[in-house]
Amino acid sequence: MKIYTALMLQLIIWSGYTFIEWLSKYDQLVYKVIMFFVFFYLAINIGNWIIKSAKKTFMVTLMSLSLYGSFHLAMSYLSHW
């Protein structure tokens, strides 16, 4: 249940990242990259706070990031179709 909770919270974090990225659409790429790493750090810390295992936290974070990325790509593909 801890992994599921961490995964859901991380998906909420990635949704927040998408919203903030949308708000800063005119920013330079370097600022968007820095913002991504801030959200990645936040996701890692929240996951580690819940799961209490660095290895599992890293795997859950990669899983949530891949789910977010695949959903984001699917939605952008469908919006251009």
Backbone as CSV, one residue per row, in Angstrom:
resi,resn,N_x,N_y,N_z,CA_x,CA_y,CA_z,C_x,C_y,C_z
1,MET,0.814,-1.188,0.000,0.000,0.000,0.000,0.864,1.261,0.000
2,LYS,2.062,1.170,0.598,2.954,2.323,0.610,3.403,2.693,-0.803
3,ILE,3.678,1.678,-1.612,4.130,1.936,-2.983,3.016,2.580,-3.791
4,TYR,1.811,2.089,-3.624,0.669,2.668,-4.331,0.447,4.124,-3.913
5,THR,0.551,4.406,-2.629,0.375,5.775,-2.137,1.455,6.692,-2.692
6,ALA,2.694,6.224,-2.675,3.793,7.031,-3.207,3.618,7.263,-4.703
7,LEU,3.177,6.246,-5.420,2.958,6.378,-6.860,1.874,7.409,-7.156
8,MET,0.789,7.367,-6.422,-0.298,8.333,-6.645,0.138,9.762,-6.311
9,LEU,0.854,9.924,-5.213,1.336,11.263,-4.856,2.337,11.790,-5.882
10,GLN,3.172,10.906,-6.398,4.121,11.334,-7.419,3.413,11.697,-8.717
11,LEU,2.355,10.996,-9.060,1.592,11.377,-10.248,0.924,12.738,-10.053
12,ILE,0.517,13.028,-8.830,-0.018,14.364,-8.535,1.086,15.408,-8.693
13,ILE,2.289,15.082,-8.266,3.418,15.999,-8.423,3.697,16.243,-9.900
14,TRP,3.685,15.189,-10.716,3.931,15.358,-12.154,2.808,16.148,-12.812
15,SER,1.596,16.015,-12.322,0.496,16.841,-12.844,0.719,18.307,-12.499
16,GLY,1.208,18.556,-11.304,1.562,19.919,-10.927,2.675,20.465,-11.782
17,TYR,3.634,19.609,-12.121,4.716,20.018,-13.019,4.162,20.412,-14.386
18,THR,3.209,19.636,-14.899,2.605,19.959,-16.189,1.895,21.308,-16.136
19,PHE,1.189,21.566,-15.055,0.482,22.837,-14.905,1.466,24.004,-14.847
20,ILE,2.531,23.866,-14.058,3.525,24.932,-13.941,4.257,25.122,-15.265
21,GLU,4.527,24.032,-15.971,5.172,24.137,-17.281,4.263,24.872,-18.265
22,TRP,2.971,24.619,-18.179,2.023,25.309,-19.043,1.988,26.806,-18.724
23,LEU,2.062,27.136,-17.439,2.070,28.551,-17.047,3.338,29.269,-17.495
24,SER,4.438,28.529,-17.611,5.716,29.141,-17.985,6.105,28.766,-19.411
25,LYS,5.159,28.793,-20.317,5.436,28.349,-21.690,6.399,29.267,-22.430
26,TYR,6.584,30.503,-21.966,7.501,31.418,-22.640,8.878,31.482,-21.989
27,ASP,9.108,30.663,-20.967,10.410,30.637,-20.307,11.435,29.922,-21.178
28,GLN,12.693,30.173,-20.885,13.774,29.514,-21.606,13.875,28.054,-21.185
29,LEU,14.500,27.255,-22.032,14.607,25.815,-21.793,15.383,25.511,-20.510
30,VAL,16.410,26.276,-20.223,17.220,26.005,-19.037,16.377,26.130,-17.766
31,TYR,15.453,27.057,-17.725,14.592,27.208,-16.555,13.604,26.051,-16.436
32,LYS,13.148,25.547,-17.579,12.251,24.388,-17.541,12.978,23.139,-17.063
33,VAL,14.239,22.996,-17.449,15.035,21.856,-16.996,15.282,21.950,-15.492
34,ILE,15.612,23.132,-15.010,15.808,23.319,-13.569,14.515,23.009,-12.819
35,MET,13.393,23.472,-13.365,12.100,23.212,-12.733,11.797,21.709,-12.704
36,PHE,12.159,20.988,-13.780,11.958,19.542,-13.798,12.754,18.874,-12.675
37,PHE,13.995,19.284,-12.495,14.807,18.679,-11.449,14.297,19.019,-10.053
38,VAL,13.706,20.183,-9.880,13.097,20.526,-8.593,11.919,19.605,-8.306
39,PHE,11.074,19.379,-9.308,9.930,18.483,-9.121,10.389,17.028,-8.959
40,PHE,11.451,16.633,-9.664,12.000,15.290,-9.520,12.524,15.091,-8.098
41,TYR,13.231,16.087,-7.572,13.730,16.035,-6.200,12.580,15.943,-5.204
42,LEU,11.532,16.713,-5.451,10.352,16.667,-4.578,9.697,15.285,-4.616
43,ALA,9.582,14.701,-5.810,8.989,13.369,-5.943,9.826,12.314,-5.224
44,ILE,11.137,12.402,-5.358,12.031,11.453,-4.678,11.889,11.587,-3.161
45,ASN,11.893,12.805,-2.664,11.806,13.001,-1.210,10.478,12.532,-0.643
46,ILE,9.378,12.839,-1.313,8.074,12.382,-0.818,7.980,10.860,-0.882
47,GLY,8.476,10.278,-1.970,8.469,8.820,-2.074,9.318,8.163,-1.004
48,ASN,10.482,8.729,-0.743,11.354,8.160,0.285,10.768,8.351,1.680
49,TRP,10.040,9.423,1.894,9.384,9.662,3.181,8.300,8.610,3.442
50,ILE,7.628,8.168,2.373,6.559,7.180,2.530,7.105,5.759,2.546
51,ILE,7.951,5.437,1.579,8.410,4.056,1.404,9.549,3.697,2.357
52,LYS,10.448,4.642,2.627,11.596,4.458,3.524,12.606,3.441,2.993
53,SER,12.738,3.391,1.663,13.743,2.558,1.025,14.192,3.282,-0.242
54,ALA,15.478,3.583,-0.313,15.975,4.373,-1.439,15.810,3.637,-2.771
55,LYS,16.069,2.343,-2.775,15.974,1.564,-4.016,14.525,1.489,-4.507
56,LYS,13.598,1.184,-3.613,12.189,1.118,-3.998,11.673,2.496,-4.409
57,THR,12.117,3.533,-3.713,11.694,4.887,-4.050,12.138,5.260,-5.448
58,PHE,13.379,4.933,-5.780,13.888,5.247,-7.113,13.103,4.490,-8.185
59,MET,12.787,3.231,-7.933,12.027,2.438,-8.908,10.603,2.984,-9.067
60,VAL,9.961,3.357,-7.970,8.607,3.906,-8.028,8.620,5.252,-8.744
61,THR,9.655,6.060,-8.496,9.754,7.352,-9.167,9.940,7.170,-10.669
62,LEU,10.770,6.236,-11.068,10.929,5.959,-12.501,9.625,5.444,-13.113
63,MET,8.905,4.624,-12.354,7.624,4.123,-12.840,6.606,5.256,-12.990
64,SER,6.527,6.124,-12.006,5.570,7.235,-12.090,5.960,8.201,-13.202
65,LEU,7.250,8.407,-13.380,7.708,9.295,-14.453,7.426,8.697,-15.823
66,SER,7.578,7.385,-15.960,7.275,6.749,-17.248,5.771,6.734,-17.511
67,LEU,4.966,6.524,-16.489,3.508,6.611,-16.656,3.086,8.019,-17.049
68,TYR,3.666,8.998,-16.377,3.375,10.389,-16.705,3.784,10.703,-18.137
69,GLY,4.985,10.284,-18.516,5.484,10.560,-19.865,4.655,9.891,-20.937
70,SER,4.277,8.649,-20.732,3.476,7.952,-21.741,2.084,8.558,-21.849
71,PHE,1.497,8.938,-20.727,0.179,9.587,-20.762,0.272,10.947,-21.432
72,HIS,1.339,11.694,-21.136,1.542,13.016,-21.721,1.723,12.909,-23.243
73,LEU,2.505,11.936,-23.677,2.704,11.726,-25.120,1.417,11.286,-25.808
74,ALA,0.649,10.410,-25.163,-0.613,9.955,-25.749,-1.591,11.100,-25.875
75,MET,-1.668,11.958,-24.874,-2.597,13.090,-24.944,-2.168,14.116,-25.978
76,SER,-0.849,14.328,-26.116,-0.417,15.279,-27.142,-0.624,14.698,-28.531
77,TYR,-0.488,13.392,-28.686,-0.753,12.755,-29.972,-2.248,12.864,-30.313
78,LEU,-3.115,12.629,-29.338,-4.544,12.699,-29.585,-5.021,14.130,-29.837
79,SER,-4.355,15.105,-29.241,-4.783,16.488,-29.447,-4.389,16.985,-30.829
80,HIS,-3.377,16.391,-31.442,-2.963,16.807,-32.797,-3.628,15.976,-33.873
81,TRP,-4.363,14.980,-33.484,-4.995,14.078,-34.437,-6.242,14.620,-34.912
